[in-house]
Amino acid sequence: MNASMNYLDGNAAAGELSTIFAMDVTTAEGQCGNCGAKQRFADVHLYLQCPGLVARCPLCEHVLLRLVNVQDRIFLDLRGMTHLIFNTRQQPGASS
């Protein structure tokens, strides 16, 4: 990984991902398909110096997610994660 590239945390992807997901993805827990680390999506390293968004594991830098929004199409690649778990009790409007 090029050390000169700066990243943001996964919270910066909330706007783009809200066009696809009704639930807040930044609160979801994902697992890295490379090292097995489990963390909230908000904790990933998000790179914006490319076409679209690239989210990487904060531990091993493996690519977890790629998202590119081109005109009326959204391309989403999640193959870097084994899963993404949403806790519906933490979502706004969820009943207790």
Summary of the structure (lengths in Angstrom):
residues: 96
radius of gyration: 13.3
end to end distance: 43.0
largest distance: 45.3
contacts: 252
relative contact order: 0.23
helix: 18%
strand: 35%
